Amino acid sequence: MDPQRKLKMEITFFRNLLKFLRATKAFLEALSGSGAACVSRATAIKFLFARKFDVARAHALWRQHEATRRREGLNKFEPFEEPLKSELETGKFTILPTRDATGAAIAVFTANKHFPSQTTHQTTLQGVVYQLDVALQSIETQRAGLVFIYDMSDSKYTNFDYELSQKILTMLKGTTRERSRLRPASCVIAISFNSTGGYPAKLKKVLIVTAPLWFKAPFRILRLFVREKLRERVHTVSAPQLAVHVPRASLPRQLGGQLDPDHASWLEHCKNCYTNNLQNAKLDCDIDEYVISNHIPPVKQNGIIESTCDMTSDRAARLDHSTDMHISGDPPYTCDPSPLRNSHGYNGDMKGRHINSGDEDDLDISTRGTWSSGEASPGQSDEECGGGGAGLTPEALLARVQQLGRRGLFAEYEEIRARPPNGTFHHAKLTSNLAKNRYTDVLCYDHSRVLLSQIDPDDPTSDYINANYVDGYKQKNAFICTQGPLPKTFCDFWRMVWEQGSLVIVMTTRSVERGRVKCGQYWPLEIGARAVHGGYAVTTEAVDTEDDYTISHLVLTDLRTEQWRRVWHGQYTRWPDYGVPGGGRAMPVLRFLRHVRRAQQAAVAELGDSWAGHSKGPPIVVHCSAGIGRTGTFLTLDICTARLAAEGLVDVRGTVERIRAQRAHSIQMPDQYVFCHLALIEYAVLQGHIESADLTGFDDEQEDESD
């Protein structure tokens, strides 16, 4: 790493560390000054994490949390006696022993296991809080937050309890600021999600799985009444679409995943933590260190299970009043719900990670560990994706290009390309998967790969396709970058398109170039023609031909269910392999890009109530031959033009680095890197960001190299 950059990172770390310590001290002093009972530093950290270390907001959250506990009768209950014991054993609510790609814990409420006539709201809430309190002892969960999966598979209207669902979501996010007068039973999650917060856990996403029709329609209407930032976190998805949000390896089998969670073992872990906390609370009483209330252990005023199963480090930190916080290689408490693990690229520690979620302003405190994908963590929020980092104004971009010239940009690209891959390729290298790769040296990362449904229970590799998710501008997993399909992978390709809900396919290669096959003909060319690949049929309805690209309007049908959807297919035909569009002209590519975006918007609008995910729609599938050169160039232009239009800033280098962290080797040649800069300058002129761009002499130093 560059020494200057390393020094800057170290300065930022210590500056944020000081801010972290000051915030913790200020939070404790604020509680003490308000006359509240004393709480530990571990408790302070939980509430500060949940409010981005804003002391005033964290203090308000603590007060709201206390009020919620008292109001809902959550200040005293017995998990080993009836009726709570039986409630816990139903498994209707559980914390999975895995995490999502961002490190967030995963909570699942299974609707078809809930029978409102057989239990009270208070008992069910107690079961939820008992488990959440244990999960939240993990500092990773405090940092990364919680994904809440509301599984409505095979549920009936009689399983749905509006008031209970409202209480759960209100508890997680507090009392609502805006309540709609509409109160259909299916709208509770959207209502409660727009709230101030009461529980010290960051709710990152609500995923409503297999929602029935009686739920979808009113839910769609109510989404219009909540703020956009919150609305983007609530998704109604099918079980196969869950993989867009949570790795399939982190999901239970009933949700199409690979996990067999042991709820009994999880409850045993909760019991051990509960028992240890009782003992630790008694010890606190004996030494009269804190005032004890009637909340669940460790019976501090805030009511959060906060001590460690192995009390050593936390106890030392709490007894040493001269130390603001225990900062070392180990967290200050260790009652983590093992085996909570991240099965999607995280190697076990937390180096290069941020303490907060990035939904607002960052508190950039790095701790131990590293993402296998390098500095560009897959844990970005929608708000962070493709923006938020360093950026140049169009004038500054033009000046930089003029200063560096073609040779300087070539050198900058070579510096990027010289870095080793930021991840592993274990699945792509499996013997049974090797034949599915078009090129032996173009493989897909493990941490961002697209997982297909496992159609063969005896073949775990039937979930493989050479494809990776890549983030767009303020949209996670906006794209799927993949290779040009092989005849043997046509069925896998269309299965991926169907399962991911994709509506638009972008192809930046011709099928045959320079006498070599670059991509199989995976869709019918003739209007009215139909091709069958595995369990899917593809029919061409219409074809529009332009000078530089061809647009095919396809219908994709799942032959098992006879369900169908329209797919827009755009093929750019004047973009040579290892190069840039003919003559280096940016205008046709920018025009094509505009067609792609309009097609995506129109397709999402056509879905109507059946789509309740991100407003920009499901992932756009982009491929060339290898899925890295022209594909990476197209993505760079899309992300950078979107940011330039929204913020007036552009960051080509940073964008390329982030794309390469999710799809290895993206942007294959230096000319493609240069083309991105020139195309963005042309776009800036067209959009009126700058009046003109004088690049006289830019090509004078062009090297005589064959691309």
Secondary structure, DSSP 8 states (H G I E B T S, - for coil): --HHHHHHHHHHHHHHHHHHHHHHHHHHHHHHHTT-----HHHHHHHHHHTTT-HHHHHHHHHHHHHHHHHTT-SS--TTSTTHHHHHHT-SEEEEEEE-TTS-EEEEEEGGG--GGGS-HHHHHHHHHHHHHHHTTSHHHHHH-EEEEEE-TT--GGG--HHHHHHHHHHHH-SBS---S---GGGHHHHHHSB---SSS-EEEEEEES--HHHHHHHHHHGGGS-HHHHTTEEEE-TGGGGGTS-GGGSBGGGT-SB---HHHHHHHHHHHHHHHHHHHHHHHHHT-S---SSSTT--TT----S-SS-HHHHHHHH-TT-S---SSS-S-----TT-EE-SSB-SS-TT--SS-SSSS------S--BTTTTS-TT--TTTTT-SS--B-HHHHHHHHHHHHHHHHHHHHHHHHTS--SS--TTTTSHHHHTT-SSTT----STTB-------TT-GGGG--SEEEEEETTEEEEEEEE----GGGHHHHHHHHHHTT--EEEE-S-SEETTEE-S---S--STT-EEEETTEEEEEEEEEE-SSEEEEEEEEEETTTTEEEEEEEEEE-S--TTS-SGGG--HHHHHHHHHHHHHHHHHHHHHGGG--S-TT-S-EEEE-SSSSHHHHHHHHHHHHHHHHHHHS-B-HHHHHHHHHTTSTT-S-SHHHHHHHHHHHHHHHHHTTSSS----TTTTTT------
